[in-house]
Amino acid sequence: MKSLLSNPWLELATRLVTGTIFVAASIEKAADPAAFAALIENYKILSPQLSLLVASTLPWVELVCGFAILFGWGVRGGALVLGLLTAGFTAAVISGVIRGLDISCGCYTLDPDMGRIGWRKVAENTGLLVLFLFLVYSTGTRYTLDTWLTSRTGKEGAVH
């Protein structure tokens, strides 16, 4: 297990997959928070006002954390935040499935006919949670902006 956690190629591949997913998912939602709020309201968990607040802020968190993971700058923090959000999304999907809702998950597109909630979405999110856990515990930081910046600072000395 230790060799997996320290494998820089596996860490890079995981960063590329998860970072790209969340950057791509955030763009359409950030561009149209009202449409995203309507999809959130379909879960019947939040009020319309709170749905709009979440729809106005959540895509930006996804975008920033997605870029952080993608470029390797604050990977653990970004993975932790997106992992917690994914756990929350998964709980909302499970709640909707149990209550018999036939709604769009609102995950990757604002098209209400795409990405219906269901046990498949729960399995997909569970897979993402495993990837985020890997990133939180991974020590394979060879191909990260963090490592590059640290090596540049170390080479140039402590000149301020």
Secondary structure as UniProt FT lines:
FT   HELIX           2..5
FT   HELIX           8..31
FT   HELIX           33..41
FT   TURN            42..43
FT   HELIX           48..71
FT   HELIX           75..98
FT   TURN            99..100
FT   TURN            112..113
FT   HELIX           119..137
FT   TURN            142..143
FT   HELIX           145..156
//
